[in-house]
Amino acid sequence: MSFNRRNLLFSSTGAAAALSIAGQTLAQKSPAESIPPTPANTSSVPNNEKKINIVTLRDLEAEAQKVMAPFGFAYVSGGAGDEWTMRENMAAFDRWVINAEFMNGTGSADTSTTILGSKISYPVITAPMGNQGSVHAQGDIPNVKGAGTAGTLYCVSSVAQQSLEDIAAATDGPKWFQLYVPRDRGFARELLHRAKATGYKAIIITADVDVTSNRERSVRLQGAALPNLSMGNVPKTPGVTGNAMDMKGDMSWSDIDFARQESGLPVIIKSILSAKQARQALQGGVAAVWLSNHGGRQLDNSPAPTTMLPSVVAAVRGRVPVIIDGGILRGQDVFRALALGASVVAIGRPTLYGSALGGAEGVEAVHTHLKNELNMVMRLAGTPDVKSIKRDSVERAEAFLAVDIT
Ligand SMILES: Cc1cc2nc3c(=O)[nH]c(=O)nc-3n(C[C@H](O)[C@H](O)[C@H](O)COP(=O)(O)O)c2cc1C
């Protein structure tokens, strides 16, 4: 299948499924129809490398919009459908309050932790995000470098503009490889072998992209210029002809087995949103469960991961780490997720905005800001290290609404 770059405007994945959106069957558009491949028709992408000052991560989206081209901003900032799930991801954190604990003698806090054997400077990793060529001229490179300098782990998407080897070479930090399982089994096998040979420590299988979703901000940008978003991961094995964007549309638990057997690495399932699916994943032998709704970009009106976290943690019963992402913008959000049982959290868009605004330095600033904010929250909550953040560090906010304060 030839890859239609315009599909990227409709999906973070460009999944090949033909889904009718806004009266158009996306998969029927040919590349020639949609994007004449001339330099004049590519749009400028930020190429910044500079220090940025951050007051709050909440400011970054508006700041990044000033430097990003319209297609890139719509692609990154948008969600699916009415974007209810995207908003809910943030709103769900505020249903929990943090128990302050002053006079606790906590003169400092240690934010460092370990996830699947990798030591990281704080319990926040970078979520896999494809097509970062729409954010920065160097694609993933600023983001992976910034994560490494900040001492944390980076997840590389299989639909990146650089190869998994080139991204790995840009940092000494720990890395996991996220695979959108290609339809071509030979190419899927090749990518898993290459990830293992390159030193990736785990494989992430993302499960929520069987069909292209309705990203309407992007649909409205029909005709906008696109950058060069060619795929960095192309087959190297003679006779293998797959395309990273031509992915399976019928994922099942056997794909987890396949990834584990071919890579020999721990396999993490990303996109879990219920206790039932978490139990199935454990039966399937996963090394970690990752709660995610793809940042509200796939199934609108699906719940926020934070809402489902307590029941998933109860189902997992400590047998494997639980990872969560979606709408995390504050040290308070990281703290609340950890208190509810997450081992680590992942952030997506904030790192992309950091990359657009300041390249690797911008990304490092995002991590440093979030780490400092978490450190402050930990000290105010009387939790000197990550393992001391416990379930009783937070309570349901409704309980406080009912309190008589007279
Ligand atoms: C621009 C963009 C591209 C993404 N691409 C991928 C991808 O290739 N693979 C994947 O598993 N998730 C992808 N995601 C989802 C993220 O891994 C993550 O689940 C989500 O961004 C977390 O929400 P947040 O952006 O609110 O932090 C993408 C998200 C964004 C914003």
The ligand as an SDF file (V2000), in Angstrom:
LIG
                    3D

 31 33  0  0  0  0  0  0  0  0999 V2000
    0.6010   13.9130   17.9490 C   0  0  0  0  0  0  0  0  0  0  0  0
    0.3750   12.6130   18.6690 C   0  0  0  0  0  0  0  0  0  0  0  0
    0.7840   11.4280   18.0790 C   0  0  0  0  0  0  0  0  0  0  0  0
    0.5800   10.2080   18.7380 C   0  0  0  0  0  0  0  0  0  0  0  0
    1.0600    9.0690   18.1700 N   0  0  0  0  0  0  0  0  0  0  0  0
    0.9800    7.9060   18.8470 C   0  0  0  0  0  0  0  0  0  0  0  0
    1.6250    6.7460   18.3480 C   0  0  0  0  0  0  0  0  0  0  0  0
    2.2720    6.7560   17.3150 O   0  0  0  0  0  0  0  0  0  0  0  0
    1.5050    5.6170   19.0940 N   0  0  0  0  0  0  0  0  0  0  0  0
    0.7950    5.5610   20.2720 C   0  0  0  0  0  0  0  0  0  0  0  0
    0.7180    4.5070   20.9030 O   0  0  0  0  0  0  0  0  0  0  0  0
    0.2020    6.6620   20.7660 N   0  0  0  0  0  0  0  0  0  0  0  0
    0.3030    7.8330   20.0970 C   0  0  0  0  0  0  0  0  0  0  0  0
   -0.2330    8.9680   20.6480 N   0  0  0  0  0  0  0  0  0  0  0  0
   -0.8860    8.9010   21.9770 C   0  0  0  0  0  0  0  0  0  0  0  0
    0.1600    9.1060   23.0950 C   0  0  0  0  0  0  0  0  0  0  0  0
    1.0230    7.9940   23.2050 O   0  0  0  0  0  0  0  0  0  0  0  0
   -0.4970    9.3020   24.4740 C   0  0  0  0  0  0  0  0  0  0  0  0
   -1.3510    8.2150   24.7060 O   0  0  0  0  0  0  0  0  0  0  0  0
   -1.2800   10.6050   24.6210 C   0  0  0  0  0  0  0  0  0  0  0  0
   -0.6980   11.6480   23.8670 O   0  0  0  0  0  0  0  0  0  0  0  0
   -1.2960   11.0100   26.0970 C   0  0  0  0  0  0  0  0  0  0  0  0
   -2.0710   12.1250   26.3020 O   0  0  0  0  0  0  0  0  0  0  0  0
   -1.4950   13.6240   26.4790 P   0  0  0  0  0  0  0  0  0  0  0  0
   -1.0700   14.0540   25.1190 O   0  0  0  0  0  0  0  0  0  0  0  0
   -2.6980   14.3580   26.9860 O   0  0  0  0  0  0  0  0  0  0  0  0
   -0.3500   13.5980   27.4750 O   0  0  0  0  0  0  0  0  0  0  0  0
   -0.0700   10.1920   19.9920 C   0  0  0  0  0  0  0  0  0  0  0  0
   -0.4720   11.3860   20.5820 C   0  0  0  0  0  0  0  0  0  0  0  0
   -0.2480   12.5990   19.9400 C   0  0  0  0  0  0  0  0  0  0  0  0
   -0.6660   13.8700   20.6170 C   0  0  0  0  0  0  0  0  0  0  0  0
  1  2  1  0
  2  3  1  0
  2 30  2  0
  3  4  2  0
  4  5  1  0
  4 28  1  0
  5  6  2  0
  6  7  1  0
  6 13  1  0
  7  8  2  0
  7  9  1  0
  9 10  1  0
 10 11  2  0
 10 12  1  0
 12 13  2  0
 13 14  1  0
 14 15  1  0
 14 28  1  0
 15 16  1  0
 16 17  1  0
 16 18  1  0
 18 19  1  0
 18 20  1  0
 20 21  1  0
 20 22  1  0
 22 23  1  0
 23 24  1  0
 24 25  2  0
 24 26  1  0
 24 27  1  0
 28 29  2  0
 29 30  1  0
 30 31  1  0
M  END
$$$$
